[in-house]
Amino acid sequence: MNKKMIGIRQILALNLKKNRQKCGLTQEKLAEKAKISAHYLAMVEVAKKFPTPEMLDKLAQALEIDTVQLFDISATPEGALLHLEQSIIYNIEHIVRNTIKQTLASELKSYEQKNIKKK
């Protein structure tokens, strides 16, 4: 089965960009506030680089948010949609699996009853 999975780099990239734009900052201004290079920040925003914990803290402080907010999957429309999609897929799989189990149990019971009658 082919499930779309969003990785931690993509979650970080989406949340970093969203929070930067929410603060009205350019990549250059955020990089300056966080005391990192603008090129490095750009690479993080396109999920090509992944910052160290210390760098994550610097970015969060510059954005005036908690570091954990950089990893909130539901914080972006894309993340919320993906989370919803994954939840729906999980629920469908769960329903189908239970239905198959119930059907097999019912069929087995019916088969056993027919065999008992034949004896």
C-alpha positions in Angstrom: 0.0 0.0 0.0 1.3 3.4 -0.9 1.0 5.9 1.9 2.2 9.5 1.7 4.5 10.1 4.6 5.8 13.5 5.7 9.2 13.4 7.2 10.5 15.4 10.1 12.6 17.6 7.8 9.5 18.6 5.8 7.5 19.3 9.0 10.3 21.5 10.2 10.6 23.2 6.8 6.9 24.0 6.6 6.7 25.2 10.2 9.8 27.3 10.0 8.7 29.1 6.9 5.1 29.6 8.2 6.4 31.0 11.5 8.9 33.2 9.7 6.3 34.6 7.4 3.9 35.1 10.3 6.5 37.2 12.0 7.0 39.2 8.8 10.6 38.2 8.5 12.6 37.5 5.4 15.1 34.6 5.5 17.9 37.1 5.8 16.3 38.9 8.8 15.5 35.6 10.6 19.1 34.4 9.9 20.4 37.6 11.3 18.2 37.4 14.4 19.2 33.7 14.9 22.9 34.4 14.2 23.1 31.9 11.4 23.7 32.1 7.7 20.8 32.9 5.3 22.0 30.2 3.0 21.8 27.6 5.8 18.3 28.8 6.8 17.2 28.6 3.1 18.5 25.0 3.0 16.5 24.1 6.2 13.4 25.7 4.7 13.6 23.4 1.7 14.3 20.4 3.9 17.9 19.9 2.6 19.6 20.5 5.9 18.5 19.6 9.5 19.7 21.8 12.3 21.3 20.7 15.6 19.2 21.0 18.8 21.1 24.2 19.6 20.3 25.7 16.2 16.6 24.7 16.6 16.6 26.6 19.9 18.2 29.7 18.3 15.6 29.6 15.5 12.7 29.2 17.9 14.0 32.1 20.1 14.4 34.3 17.0 10.8 33.5 16.1 9.6 33.9 19.7 8.1 30.4 19.8 8.7 27.2 21.7 11.1 24.9 19.9 8.5 22.1 19.9 6.2 24.3 17.8 8.7 23.8 14.9 7.6 20.1 14.8 3.8 20.5 15.1 2.4 18.5 12.1 -1.0 20.1 12.3 0.4 23.7 12.3 0.3 24.0 8.5 -2.6 23.3 6.2 -0.5 20.7 4.4 0.3 19.0 7.7 -3.2 19.1 8.9 -4.5 17.6 5.6 -1.8 14.9 5.7 -2.7 14.1 9.3 -6.4 13.8 8.4 -5.6 11.6 5.4 -3.4 9.3 7.5 -6.2 9.1 10.2 -8.8 8.3 7.6 -6.6 5.6 6.0 -5.9 4.1 9.4 -9.6 4.1 10.3 -10.6 2.5 7.0 -7.9 -0.2 7.4 -9.2 -0.9 11.0 -12.8 -1.2 9.9 -11.9 -3.5 6.9 -9.7 -5.7 9.2 -12.4 -6.0 11.8 -15.1 -6.8 9.1 -12.9 -9.5 7.6 -12.3 -11.0 11.0 -16.0 -11.0 11.8 -16.9 -12.5 8.4 -14.3 -15.2 8.8 -15.5 -16.1 12.3 -19.1 -16.2 11.1 -18.2 -18.4 8.1 -16.1 -20.7 10.3 -19.0 -21.1 12.7 -21.4 -21.8 9.9 -19.0 -24.3 8.4 -18.6 -26.1 11.7 -22.4 -26.2 12.3 -22.8 -27.8 8.8 -20.2 -30.4 9.6 -21.8 -31.2 12.9 -25.1 -31.8 11.2 -23.5 -34.1 8.7 -22.1 -36.4 11.4 
